[in-house]
Amino acid sequence: MVKLTNFFNSKSQYYKIIEYESNIGGQLFGPIPTGHKRQFFCFNPYTWVWHEEWKDSSKINHLQTTYYHIRANTVVKSFGDQVYHVLDDQEYQNFIQATKLYCRIIPSKISQLAVS
């Protein structure tokens, strides 16, 4: 993981990069349907965030944010309600695969942005 504060001088720049990073992260899982917003990013060394927004056929807005918390022997998730659920084996494998892909792709994208 690239420590972004090493590249940028202000918090506003830092948050712009987090948004940029989270949007790229959301694209790692395939095409984003029209009208949807998907983000996936590393918030800190122990927390990853998956966020999705969309409107249904009745034009009702929906938001879903999942926080993945890395613990000593497992990964748990919460939906912002302070109730934690241990990931089942398949979801754990998917999470590991997603974070590895993210850590492989994001640093080069951020470095390109920092140079330009």
N, C-alpha and C positions, 0 to 999 in steps of 0.2 A: 504494500500500500504506500502510495506517495504521501508524504506529509505536506499538505498543501500550504500550510502557513510558511513554509520555507520559500515558496515561490511568489507569494503575494504580500503586499504591504498593508492592506486594510481588511477589516471584517467584511465590508461590502464586496470586495473582490473575492474574498474567500467564499462567501455565500453564493455568489454568481457561479463560481467553479463547482460548488456542491450541487447546484441546480443543473449545470451542464453535465456533471458526472452522473447524477441520478437519472437524467433523461437517457443518456447512453446506456446506463445499467438496465433501464426498462426495456430497451430494444434487444437485449441479449436473449430474450425468450421468444423471439419471433415477431412477426408483424403486429403492430398495435392497431386494433380496429379503429375505423374512422369514428371520431367523436370521443375516443377514450384517451386518457392520459395515464401513463404507467411510469413509475419511477422505482429504481432499486439502487440502494447505495449503502456504503459503510459509514455509519454515523460516528462511531468511535471504535476502538479496537475490540469491544465486546458487544456491539449492537449494530445490527443491520436492519434496514427498513425497506419494506415493499409497500408502495402506495399506488392505488388505482382509483381513477375517477371516471364516471361515465353517466350518460343519460339513458334511461330505458325507453321503450316504445311510447310510453305516456309522457315523455319529456321530464321525468322525475330524476333529479340528481342523486347519484350514489357515490359514496366514498368508502374505501376500505383501506385501512392502514394496518399492517402487520409488523410487529417489532420482533426480531429474532435476537435473543440474548444468549451469548455464548457463556456457558458455565464450565466449571472444572471438568465434568464428566459427561456433559450433554449440551444440547441446544434446546431452549424453550422458546415458545412464541407467546405473544400477547397481542391483544387488539386494542391496547390503550386503556384497558379496564383493570389492570393490575392482577388479572387472573392469568396464570401461566400454564401452558400445556406443553408437555414433552413431545417433541417431534417423533412420529412413528418412523420405522426404518426407511420406508420409501421417501418420505418427506425429508428426512435427514440426508439421505444420499443426494436428493435433488438440491438441497441447500448447499452441500459441500461442492457439488458440481458447479452450481451457479456462482459461488464465491470464488472458486478457482478460476473460472472463466473471467469473471469481473477483474480479479487481481492480475490476470494476464493482459487484458485489453485496456483497462482504464489508465494505467500509468503512461502508456505511449500516447494516448489521446490527450491527456493532461499536459504531457511534455510538449506535444505539438502546439497546443494552445499557448503554453508559456513562451514558446519561441516566437510565435507569430505576433 
